[in-house]
Amino acid sequence: MNRKVPLNQWLYKALIDKEMDGFTVLELRNRLLYATVGVFNKNELRKMLYRQLYQLAERGYLEKRNNQVNEKSRYFKTSAFKSVEFISAHRTNLPSAKTGLANSIQQPFIRYISQEKAQSEAELRILLGEVEEYKRVLTHFPAQSALIKPLYDKSKEYSAELLGRVNALSKLESL
């Protein structure tokens, strides 16, 4: 065992420390789920494991065997895996536990706020166009100001209200 190969810290824990062999991705994910709580959600962990296992299989350290019955692939350690020394390589760019957990919990909230903001911005653009058109018509037909002025004032008032809504949603979105 002269050759040292860096291995993701989570895979190291499962494959070396816990000596897993002949496992599926979901079995591996479930084994690591508790250890990675706050770092990865289930889906992120599964994706990361797929990428790592693919690389190990490509390099000949793991053998991927497909099960014909249930179509689940199992990964087995090869002789190449046993002939090298793996070292735990810690990720340096881990998302903070607070950010990872907050993102998964707040995702529907952020999506809702973004949709509402986009809708309000679209309404505001339409309303500002309306205000500009009222202004233009007023300059051409000042005698009709008694008819146009109430519409103009109402549109200006509503555009100010929409602008306030967009500002509030922008602040919520940046939380």
N, C-alpha and C positions, 0 to 999 in steps of 0.2 A: 504494500500500500504506500507507494512513494508519491503518487499523483494525488493532489488535493483539488477537489472540485467544489466550488461554491454551490450551495443548494439553498433555496428559499427557506427562511426560518420556519415557516409553517409546515412545509414538506419535510424538512429535517426532523421536526418534532414527531411527525407521523411515521415517516419511513425509517428513520434511524432510531429515535428514542423508543417509539412504540412498536417498531419492527413490523409494520404492516406490509403484507404481500398478498397478491391475488385479490385486489380490491377494485371496486367501481368508483367512479368519480363521486357519486352521491354518498357512498360509504365513507370515503375520505372526507368529504365536506362535512358530513354529520359528526365525524370524529373531531374535526377542528372547529366546529361552529361555536362551541362554548369558549374555546381559547381565544377566538378572534372577535368576540362580541364587542361592539363599539368600534371596531376597526373596519370590518366588512359586514354587509348584510348577506343574507343567504345567496342571493343572485350574484353579487360581486365576488364572493368567495368561490362559488362554482366556476365562474368565468376565469378567475385567476388560476385556479387549479387546472382547468382544461389547458390553458396556455402553458403552464409549467410542465404538466404531464406530457403534452405534445412535444415540447423541446427535449425532455428526457428520453422519450421514445425515439425521436429523430436521431439523437446522439447514441442510441444503442444501450442506454442504461435500463430502460424498461421495455418490456414486450407487451404489446396491446393484443389481446385475444378477444375476438367478437363471439358472443354467445348467439347461436342461431335461433334458439327458442325465444328468448325475451329481448334480443337485440341490445343487451347491455354489454359494454366492453369492460373487460377486467384487465388490470395492469399487474404484471409480474416482474420481479427483479431479475435481471439477467446476470450472467457471470461477469460481465463488464461492470455492473453495479457493485458487485461484491469485491472487485479487484481494485477499486479506487477508494480513497478516503474522502468523504464528504465533510465540508465544514459549513456551519450555519451562517448564511449571509443575511444579515438584517436589512430590511428595507429602510432606506433613509427618507423616503418621501411618503411615509404613512399619513393618511388623513387623520386628523385628530379625532378622538372618540366622540367629542361633542359635535363636530361638524358632520361626521358620518351618520351618527344617530339622528341629529337634527334634520339632516337632509331627507332621510327616509321618512321621518314623521311629518315634516312640514311640506313635503312635495305637493300634496293636494292644495294646501293653503296658498303656496307660491303660484301654482298653476292658475288657481281661481283669481288671485290678485292680478296676475299678468293678463289674463283674458279680460277682466273688467277694465283694466287700464287701457288695453288696446281698443276696446269698444268705446270707451269714453274719449280717447284721443281721436278716433274716427268721427265721432259725433261732434267733437269740438272743431275739427277741420271743416266739416260741413257747415256748422253754425257760423264760423268765421267767414266762410264764403258768402253765406246769407247776409251777414252784417255788411260786408263789402258791397254786395249788390244793392242793398237798401241805400247805402251811402251814395252809390253811383246814380241810382234812380232819383234820389233826392236832389242831387246837383243839377240833373237835367230837367226835373219837374218840381221846382220849389213850391208851386201853387198847390200841389197834391200832398204837401207835408202833413196835413191833418189826417190823411189816410195812412201814409207810410210811416210817420214818426212813431206811433204806438207799436207797430211791428218791429221797427228798428230797435226801440228801447227794450222790448221784450226779448229779442234775440241777443242783445248785448248783455242783459241781465243773466240770461240762461248760459251764455258763453262764459261769464265770470264764475258761475256756479260749477260748470263743467271743468274749468281750469282748476278750481279748488279741489275738485274730486280727483283729477289727474295728479295734482301735486301730492295729495294724501296717499293715493295708491302707489306713487313712486317712492314715497318714504316707507310705506309698508313693504314694498318689494325689495328695498335695500337692507332690510333687517337681517 
